[in-house]
């Protein structure tokens, strides 16, 4: 069968292209270059875009499967022996499970929830290898409570190996990858053709993949440099010439005409006089790495090219010579590089990826002559951004980088060595690029690069010359005549036009938001469902990885003649300290009721207009206001100051952990006011109505790994009360002479914790507190004697306290105070497993905390554990991927729900009798509910729901349990 790849001339309704995930400037126009691509116009001065839509798994035409007809090989089975959440290496067990799957011919190597250790011996490091097709490494989720693979040590560099070839932790690669047969290409083929002519077509009979190779050839330089003259230091291309690869899947072999037909078109023109050849290419097919949090341990401040450890010691995984394979829904922490696809790989994807923790060398990499690779929905949230961004280099072609959020990183990477005809689509970055590559291998990219709706977030205006000769070895990004459409950002970016093939809509995002998505929809006739599903998953993961909350309400208010004006629908909010009609303040509200166990919470506001003043953040106890009606004249009053931060051009953060925890323990709504300190200085911040969600106000919440309630707590009193026992709902503290002094004692059981404690904080909530301006401080001291009981302790028999662990200022009633006891908690975990402490006051102010008998606001020990481990994480069924539970009062049962996403019915199964359910949108509005069901399995009609993300809550009448899961309505 011969596929016809002639571009369709039928003009699709342009309204289709307005169906996008995020909003943008309503003034944006349909770009002329898109009209040229679709055939609406034929202006010869506008170039025809290359078709980048073949990038990704199965050329973007179908979704990566969610289920597999492969047997499951659970790494924790006795046959393999992995044990999560202990101190022993699991590497041998993981490799054994992989080997068993390979011996079977296919398999899902499954990781139940928990942490698995690899590379534990620093003197004997070796990768885990996958050498067969149809092998999926599948975890139980990359969000908290899922699967963690912890790479304990860096990879040692083998003798004689270049540092950039140092092994990653996981390698997918065929055992026998050598080229065994090749033939000469005898006639020319053009970009868009799906065939080549060869001298020996018979070598491709019964073969699936073909690699086209043009060895280094100076005769081809003019074609791929588009007539430009290379700089004298670019010796590789000058002395040797252009070298090119591209890989294709074979559709059929036409023996009589000596033609090979492919399932996708030729990337660029093939000139047979340049000595092209076609090779039989062995590859791995249908391999995957998914739903895993890969955690390395690179914690030094990254120094570029300091040594191989900094650059290449902590790489996670590499897929070499693969087709229709993927890395998805995974998180990579403290790594040199997350994922690399190389070695003439084909039609594969890296999607829905978070890279965070300590900054390292590279975000993700596609090179080695790989073709049709998609890197998309990637978030660089490392401490200061990866040194290099998402990369297409080393003869990579026909590939796309799509929807990348790298606001901390320098920018996209085009790492030289002759990549060509690639797309950078919807990339958000700080600078113009983070491109690298040795100067001898420049330019960074040959012909065919398109940058589409790229956003630069730096506030400095810049002029960019993409073919600059500065006289040195490195003169900035060097690209052969790119197409640039919709390049925009906070400050202007001006490209030198003599070194650009075509530019349109500089400074304004165009309304064809994603070129990759638009071309895919144009080619297939409709956008494949996997695109929106992947974006929806991305939005869910970005919340669940950290619990990033947006306000439920935000607005400015203004004084004087504007006192009755509401600004709730504005996209920005103003702040100014002034008189008359000129003062402005900001109010925000967050719903934190869905949180329980947090270790930190930070408010982040992004400036719209820079105001160089300090800003006061204050707590507002009255939550009855709404953004649609709040004004200066009806604004709620503030209670107390939470913190002061200096303004500037960068996002501003306040640590408000205590207040967030207090609201979690109370009504679940947090209201705040922001005001300026300096008189007459104007500033503004983006509101939740801002189209780009990355600029909206956010509450960044880190979830604790575990929390322990005090097993014993009581207070003692001096003087004539010295023999009394106070085991009730009060924990009183006061330092006031012989009769009135009170001290509180707490005991926590750490015996269930089998991981190193990285952070331990005692949380007490006062029911009778005081303003922090009164500077009432309480000491928490270590008590070595654990042989006391809350039912018998009194002043006369109390155990002695010893070392001071922390001192904190006491907060208002209902506002939690946290004391850091990390060092002693870890010592006691390794000792007798019990931690006893005394709370002592330095003033005569009476303070009364809730005790464990109070019912709410009880004493807690909040723990962060090494690598997210906790003793209560257990293995789950090896052949079942569980629903992610948002709120779980009973962790022993499982919710199953499918399909997700769904367009009509959602089926749910729970181990409990489902008495009722409610469906809410992300704003908390109840959309649908039902009661008195009393079934363990239900099917819910959701066809009438609007497209979006919803939360369904299930309730059990028998056990009073509640569970909630997210689903996507298509």
Steps between C-alpha positions, in 0.01 A plus 500: 500500500630844406409780737434836336661780698398779261394792716125543510379827348161502667486790744380387844280740689732734683282486808647160573828664581352711775436190714802532725585422858603850609374841395716765340492851358167548328668737256713216358435426134513182297856504368554536128748215503224269622274613217785426261538153651131416462484642147271791583761733353784432256732794564843382373672736747369294791679167547309173535542357848648152533251247637610423856184308592657154464694544825407275790385150579350336187562828317247679722208312350388299804538513876764315694310198638370510855457123520723224366437142398824403671550295818600692812833441672478651849848588623391417856406141416709243685649388169673839470511631856474878496388640835388863501576733787797317647872573493600227254569528130218395267707516182558127460131432555396762245740360241372148572140607438605666175691190394194285568281732291753487219513120514122501469518723192308787662394626838406783733767527770290641781613699804245511784500818711811569701866584460747271322876545531742466209870573451564461871866395477708806406787279388298271278257696286324351204183577305176303486455386141199424283598327176169373363187646348163517676639569849324764712643626830189617684474656842203584718517871430757777515301705752533458879403150606611344171824337386844643572819359350790647693841511331726517804836564330624648177613280214875443493657573163629178341863500393552630149148643468438866419319682778197579282456127439481417870217259572161607634315288754265338244592412143257377234706370208498198268784255565596472136467851363758477224406582141518177299376606157478818296441615145553810288221749441485535122260788431394827660203529736340821622378615837147361534563192286452173684734289288860454394665317211773248590729261320421198722136513616506132597691570821190675638260213443369385840669797668322780689738793527737681269764761577601747231860614528700769330860490618684827549498681168614856433304501173180509706605794717332765289164318514491472878673830576256672264786684335647632826873500562613310810739669738863392476500324839214267396750250368280190494261629236773688312747212476266200493167637389142433600412150625134393529285213631129436499299191595173373353260213543459292186151470354576287193771394257442543126747249357442565125551876538761468772307734729459494877181663633491649851220573745613861528648744248864580438611778736709690245599466134726207417756575232634166381823664380589555868553124539201423718449140607215308665572261785302223669458624857441267798302671778307432818126563472229588752715559805388734775597667827201647681343610827829503691675757717870458425700662775875550479722662761694775326498777761806711417464837331528411133813621320494456125782271382653482847536123465313199365309464828340843468433462129415132455517314832132509591317420177171315533433313178585460135303344217731412212376377166133466598176552309148570626628526855450754777583659833193652663336622820826486692695724731877537506664657805865609548613363164765591242244423231156344509455304176685464174383346172786431265659262250274553196185446703163561337148622580526503879399737780618660823181651646354619831833535677607698808869566562557655842726514801858613462593650163712287270634481148212435258123478492445232232688401187423373150804435283695232316313540172162428657190593302141589583554529877263706715611665824192659651323615814828530688545713812843613614447588866855446617651744748643734236411321176696235311808639329375379161134480407315239295741409223489397135851448367741252343322447162155491662230588247124520456461534878314740727536658842147584609348679800807530723492709818859590583470846651797443730723359226701687241299369210469239228810304402618439145828329580653517152635204295260559212138473610253613231130559438375503860230692684510696827134550590357683802826507695510735801852591609705776660753575226520454125663160541702270719668350197839334520729293286868524417579790271665262252158332453299819446263633379245401761240414235497467122201598284141428590465628857167659592440682829127536563344704781820484702488714814804667657435607860810712561419866564798622297442601140747342261605487137591155369727428206475132417811506278722729702878515463637644823860402429505231770415131500150546639278786387157383612236283335584430135210380284464489122215732398221386734128572473383695807129552570335650809821550699394699805574575862526756775764701314565541129713255303618637166650260247747622239292448186787418267546177690134395519316321221161633603357675805142582589320648799803592709387593849155345469398138536314377190162333526619170356628430848691181429638432153555133583138454603369701205702305244400171662133594483535625144668177386259262675180702450440533875718541802571156651349460846835424660611864464238650731521197727874551541451870571230420756731247665768767500274744682411237756860395556619858546257528791562157644879512485499792743145595574513837326184686591356802320277752679126448514476877509732798451448871443640844568310771680551876466427786736324835465270558206568139391384364836196323354675366186558128467807378308442125527514429126829682440804305382729698727476635853652829615670595826585847620520681832359847446232744605167606357393286207839343430552224756460140378516166678463138387284227652542128431317186616611136472307181567737275698233264628625215282841501670587318816867434555727783384863576569509843336276750323614806307299773336645605164401822323640600159547873429329654203646846564812518714459690824818546702337509839453255783169315513316397816300178490231485767254236613127566452274299730176596322455271195153623403620734222506404133700636209184601314381743770793605717572874501697740717187590692398143586844334526559281807742616766838336553606308810881488509815516290629179345814642342664779303683450169685735267365567153677464168466344159506136616216303662471563875441220752381504860530195725158471662515137611362564847200696381417248227517215750278699733237546229521130410417425862213750500267615218733414209491849346803729517451873437788745465560870442803650323594865553798722423737634765664792318291808433419581137662199333275321251517128424273236353470122490326262264167360614344158450329637189837521321493275189841346569451300818872516576457867597196455721517513881578158640529328833787251477441219745740220583338196650663334798593134471354410838350652812489350845256589775639517851449169683529675839445866587430690822604809689633538854465787747722618782441592862194366679395336171821301472336162568211555263475322164359699207404256228218687327431713192747769611876528463589807703831687503602792724806615698366683803641422843454210734123457469420587139771350282383237251701278266371264230636153421458314169601152386510367142551142380747485207532121489293471181730732304760304302650787297741774591319804636593805296268736684301467822284781637277496805172677428292647783182700450415748779138539602613788718785674320645846461610740230854432374573869558498419873808285442391214724750220440478133586795260517477137399757293694602139470395255773716187507281306745197354320368318807219740575127475434240767435279342767757527778746779421507801735738779598671293769567189286552661161813390310776757462552680173843547347607655169306782338383397151312808378337824611202655323271800544147395597222593259138605534228259601444242230831572322743210516857541620775265378823401680783330312614182679654323200837400647361353820212327318743320271715404800198355681382318186833321493483446877202393710243645257347740754538878501403690815510879525418777743341832399619783725408871501737793532227743616208509742243519217245219528476281188273197461546253213266228376585156632450164333167481684375823336370338182646764267831684480667214687880485549678360196850409392525589130762293317680518169683176429792416276375431147138528604505166677261411780436184689135469407556472124412150390515314171184485295372248252752448225245517221295797615576868462314678779303818481677792660321569828474866593358454847503159661371413844556127447817407319431126484265502203523597136293705260491391138354740244492497125513621232698810581472726304138427417243650267183334631511261798735471796509157665613468862565208731580527872547247774244697702126535445461830317220689669530826307722699268551858392682641198660842530701714262841641596332813633314285754155534341284188532404391149323172571418281799301195602408338834373171643685286244643221721695321227867408469505563124330791325490654152443876477378684191730801452422567134336835577800634690713761330849403393742534792638353820264393780520346846262223601458429869364167622350448845444179692210494743630195688854616581457876452797488262545750221709474187554740216662459160550724199374420154505673163184557297580519129 
